[in-house]
Amino acid sequence: MSLRRIEGIEWYVDRKAEEHGEPGIYHSYMASLATAINHVAGSLDPAWLMGSSGFAFRSFISQVFCPSAMSIFKWADVLPEAMEQAGYECEYISRMWDDGHLEDQRREEAHVALVEAVGRGVPAIVWDVADVEWGLIVGYDDDKRLYDVLSYVGKSTSLPYKKLGKNGIDVLSVAIPGRANGRNCEEIVLNSLRVAIAHADGEEWTERPDYQNGLAGLDLWATMYDRWAMLVGAGKGENLPLDLVDWAAYYAGHHYSARCYARDYLEAVAGESEPLRQAASSYATVACHLRPVWEHACEKRPPESVVLSSLADHIRDALLSEARAIDYIREHVEDR
């Protein structure tokens, strides 16, 4: 019998963020990466992880509030680099929708890598192990042909070998932390700031026009609340999808969480840079504007039209502050 499991691994929770009434790390890839690194290294700075990876600065929005927006980007460009920016080499194995002819080959490659990683005591970040989110594979059982899984928010479950990369969404994505890669802090910070600028300018790919990212994404987010308010005000709220309130909470959690970390990251790395200090202050303002959106979303109840319009205004105010923050970041980067 070949059976092995990583022991003592716990889902990472940012207790400091919780104490401040903030969501903590929300994006399932980043939450999984945080858990993996915290287990391997024995400690984690969540603001550094979110900021260095660029995820503190990213916005992904669907014009129908579809939660899939959070995974509509070029995975092979973004996901391994997030791990590299955290200071670790990344073994990345993937197969997208249009790579059907590689399905068996990539699944076998991934399985070999997963077994080796578990043997080293290293969790692997894997797409759609459960609940159409990233999670961790932390063990395997050859007799039962099952992987041991730690799913988003830390629920233990299992995944059949045959469903790796085919657990509802026909995509394979496996990212495994390796050795320290030796990137120095200055290089990492500059890389992350360039990501912030590129993302704000819409240079990171997404499926437009159904999805938007960067500053345009925040504008679309506000527009979605305007449309919602209009429909509720016209007495058509009952015609909206039943999951809309949950989807809105998903968006609010992602974006409020990210901007809290953008604020904290820039405060930590600003040093003597006045533009970065100003950028940190601007992101603190962004977070303040988004907090009411998050708090309302946590109530999980059908909203009134006037409340929705107010939330749209908060998001637009956040957009203006974020645009200022990006201008400050651009000023800092251009001086380098």
C-alpha positions in Angstrom: 0.0 0.0 0.0 1.3 3.5 -0.9 -0.3 6.1 1.3 1.1 9.3 2.6 -0.2 12.5 4.1 1.3 15.8 5.3 0.6 16.1 9.0 0.1 19.2 11.1 -1.0 21.5 8.3 -3.7 24.0 9.2 -5.5 26.5 6.9 -3.9 29.9 7.3 -6.1 32.6 8.9 -4.9 36.2 9.3 -5.9 36.8 12.9 -4.7 40.4 12.8 -7.0 41.2 9.9 -9.9 39.5 11.8 -9.2 41.7 14.8 -9.7 44.8 12.6 -12.9 43.5 11.1 -11.2 42.7 7.8 -11.7 39.6 5.7 -8.1 38.4 5.6 -6.7 36.6 2.5 -9.8 36.0 0.4 -8.7 34.8 -3.1 -8.5 31.0 -3.0 -5.2 30.7 -4.8 -3.6 33.2 -2.5 -5.2 31.7 0.6 -3.9 28.3 -0.5 -0.4 29.7 -1.2 -0.4 31.4 2.2 -1.3 28.1 3.9 1.4 26.2 1.9 4.1 28.8 2.7 3.1 29.1 6.3 3.4 25.3 6.7 6.8 25.1 4.9 8.4 28.2 6.4 6.7 28.2 9.8 5.6 31.8 9.5 4.0 34.2 7.0 3.6 38.0 6.5 0.2 38.2 4.7 0.6 41.8 3.6 4.0 40.9 2.0 2.5 37.9 0.3 -0.5 39.8 -1.1 1.5 42.8 -2.1 4.6 41.2 -3.6 2.3 38.9 -5.7 0.4 41.8 -7.1 -2.9 40.4 -5.9 -3.4 43.3 -3.4 -3.7 45.5 -6.5 -5.9 43.3 -8.7 -9.6 43.7 -9.6 -11.6 41.3 -11.6 -15.3 42.1 -12.4 -18.0 40.4 -14.4 -20.9 42.5 -15.8 -23.3 39.9 -14.4 -21.6 39.5 -11.0 -20.4 36.0 -12.0 -17.9 34.7 -9.4 -15.8 33.3 -12.2 -14.3 36.7 -12.7 -11.8 35.9 -10.0 -10.2 33.2 -12.2 -10.4 35.0 -15.6 -6.7 35.8 -16.3 -3.7 34.1 -17.8 -2.9 31.5 -15.1 0.5 30.5 -16.5 1.6 34.2 -16.4 0.2 35.1 -13.0 0.1 32.1 -10.7 3.7 30.8 -10.8 5.0 34.4 -10.7 3.0 35.0 -7.5 4.9 32.1 -5.9 8.2 33.3 -7.3 7.6 36.8 -5.9 6.9 35.2 -2.5 10.5 34.0 -2.7 10.1 30.4 -3.9 10.8 28.5 -7.1 7.6 27.2 -8.6 6.9 23.9 -10.4 3.8 24.6 -12.5 1.9 22.1 -14.5 -1.2 23.1 -16.4 -3.7 22.2 -19.1 -6.3 24.5 -20.4 -9.7 23.9 -22.1 -8.2 23.8 -25.6 -5.4 21.3 -24.6 -7.6 18.2 -24.5 -5.0 16.2 -26.4 -2.6 16.7 -23.4 -5.1 15.6 -20.8 -3.7 12.2 -19.9 0.0 13.3 -20.2 -0.4 16.4 -18.0 -2.5 14.5 -15.4 0.3 11.9 -15.1 2.9 14.6 -14.9 0.9 16.3 -12.2 0.4 13.1 -10.2 4.1 12.4 -10.2 4.9 15.9 -9.0 2.1 15.7 -6.3 3.5 12.5 -4.9 7.0 13.9 -4.8 5.8 17.1 -3.1 3.8 15.2 -0.4 7.0 13.1 0.2 8.9 16.4 0.9 6.1 17.6 3.1 5.1 20.4 0.7 1.4 21.1 -0.1 0.5 21.7 -3.7 -1.9 24.4 -4.8 -4.4 22.9 -7.2 -7.4 24.2 -9.1 -10.9 22.9 -8.4 -10.1 20.3 -5.8 -13.5 21.3 -4.3 -16.1 24.0 -4.7 -14.6 25.4 -8.0 -11.8 27.1 -6.0 -8.1 26.6 -5.5 -7.2 24.3 -2.6 -4.4 22.1 -1.4 -3.5 18.5 -2.1 -1.8 17.2 1.1 -1.8 13.5 0.7 -2.6 10.5 -1.5 -3.8 6.8 -1.2 -2.9 4.6 -4.1 -5.2 1.8 -3.0 -8.2 4.0 -2.9 -6.9 6.2 -5.7 -7.7 9.3 -3.8 -5.9 12.5 -3.0 -6.3 14.1 0.5 -7.5 17.6 0.1 -7.6 20.7 2.2 -10.2 22.8 0.4 -10.9 26.5 0.5 -11.3 27.7 4.1 -9.7 24.5 5.4 -12.3 21.7 5.0 -10.8 18.3 4.7 -12.1 16.2 1.8 -10.8 13.9 -1.0 -10.4 14.0 -4.8 -10.3 10.9 -7.0 -7.2 10.6 -9.1 -9.2 10.5 -12.2 -10.8 13.9 -11.4 -7.6 15.8 -11.2 -8.1 18.6 -13.7 -11.7 17.4 -14.5 -13.6 18.0 -11.3 -16.4 20.0 -13.0 -14.2 22.6 -14.7 -12.0 21.0 -17.4 -8.8 22.7 -16.4 -5.6 21.5 -14.7 -3.5 23.8 -12.6 -0.9 22.6 -10.1 1.6 24.9 -8.4 4.2 23.5 -6.1 6.6 25.6 -4.0 10.3 24.7 -4.4 13.5 26.1 -3.0 14.1 29.7 -2.1 14.8 31.5 -5.3 17.1 34.3 -4.0 15.1 37.3 -5.3 16.1 40.3 -3.3 13.5 42.5 -1.6 14.1 45.5 -3.8 13.6 43.5 -7.0 10.4 41.9 -5.6 9.0 45.3 -4.6 9.7 46.9 -7.9 8.2 44.0 -9.8 5.0 44.2 -7.7 4.6 47.9 -8.3 5.0 47.4 -12.0 2.2 44.8 -11.8 0.0 47.3 -10.0 0.5 49.8 -12.7 0.0 47.3 -15.6 -3.1 45.9 -14.0 -4.7 49.3 -13.3 -4.1 50.2 -17.0 -5.8 47.0 -18.1 -2.7 45.4 -19.5 -3.3 42.0 -17.7 -5.6 40.0 -20.0 -9.2 39.3 -19.2 -12.2 38.3 -21.3 -13.6 41.7 -22.4 -16.2 43.1 -22.6 -18.0 40.5 -20.3 -15.2 40.9 -17.8 -13.1 43.9 -16.8 -10.1 44.4 -14.6 -8.0 47.2 -13.1 -9.5 50.7 -12.9 -12.1 49.8 -15.6 -13.1 46.9 -13.4 -13.9 49.1 -10.4 -16.0 51.3 -12.6 -17.9 48.3 -13.9 -18.4 47.1 -10.3 -20.0 50.5 -9.4 -22.2 50.3 -12.6 -23.4 46.9 -11.5 -24.7 48.4 -8.2 -26.3 51.2 -10.2 -28.2 48.6 -12.3 -29.1 46.6 -9.3 -30.5 49.8 -7.6 -32.5 50.7 -10.7 -34.1 47.2 -10.9 -34.9 47.1 -7.2 -36.3 50.6 -7.4 -38.5 49.6 -10.3 -39.9 46.7 -8.3 -38.1 44.1 -10.3 -35.8 42.8 -7.6 -37.6 39.5 -7.4 -36.6 38.8 -11.0 -32.9 38.9 -10.2 -30.8 35.7 -9.6 -31.3 34.2 -6.2 -27.5 34.0 -5.8 -26.9 37.7 -6.4 -26.6 38.6 -2.8 -24.0 35.9 -2.3 -22.1 36.9 -5.5 -22.0 40.5 -4.3 -20.5 39.4 -1.0 -17.9 37.3 -2.9 -16.8 40.4 -4.8 -16.9 42.7 -1.8 -14.7 40.3 0.2 -12.2 39.9 -2.6 -11.7 43.6 -3.3 -11.9 45.0 0.3 -9.5 42.4 1.4 -7.1 43.1 -1.4 -7.0 46.9 -0.8 -6.5 46.4 2.9 -3.3 44.5 2.0 -2.3 47.1 -0.6 -2.4 49.7 2.2 -0.4 47.6 4.6 2.1 46.5 2.0 2.9 50.0 0.8 3.2 51.2 4.3 5.8 48.5 5.0 7.9 49.1 1.8 7.6 52.9 1.4 10.7 53.7 3.4 11.8 57.2 2.5 9.7 57.3 -0.7 7.2 60.1 -0.4 5.2 58.8 -3.5 4.8 55.4 -1.9 3.8 56.9 1.4 1.1 58.9 -0.5 0.1 55.7 -2.3 -0.3 53.9 1.0 -2.4 56.7 2.3 -4.6 56.6 -0.8 -5.1 52.9 -0.5 -6.1 53.4 3.1 -8.8 55.7 1.7 -9.8 53.1 -0.8 -10.2 50.5 2.0 -12.3 53.0 4.0 -14.6 53.5 1.0 -14.9 49.7 0.4 -15.5 48.8 4.0 -19.3 49.7 3.9 -19.6 47.6 0.8 -18.1 44.6 2.6 -20.1 45.2 5.8 -23.4 45.4 3.9 -22.5 42.3 1.9 -21.9 40.4 5.2 -25.6 41.0 6.1 -26.7 38.7 3.3 -30.1 40.2 2.9 -32.0 41.8 0.0 -30.9 45.4 -0.2 -33.0 48.6 -0.8 -32.5 50.7 -3.8 -31.2 53.7 -1.9 -28.6 51.5 -0.2 -27.4 50.1 -3.4 -27.0 53.6 -4.9 -24.9 54.6 -1.9 -22.7 51.5 -2.3 -22.1 52.4 -5.9 -21.0 55.9 -4.8 -18.6 54.3 -2.3 -17.1 52.2 -5.0 -16.6 55.2 -7.3 -15.0 57.1 -4.5 -12.7 54.2 -4.0 -11.9 54.2 -7.8 -10.9 57.9 -7.6 -8.6 57.2 -4.6 -7.1 54.1 -6.3 -6.4 56.1 -9.5 -4.4 58.6 -7.3 -2.6 55.8 -5.6 -1.5 54.4 -9.0 -0.3 57.8 -10.1 1.9 57.9 -7.0 3.2 54.4 -7.6 3.9 55.4 -11.2 5.9 58.4 -10.0 8.0 56.2 -7.7 8.7 53.6 -10.4 9.6 56.2 -13.0 12.3 57.6 -10.7 13.9 54.1 -10.5 
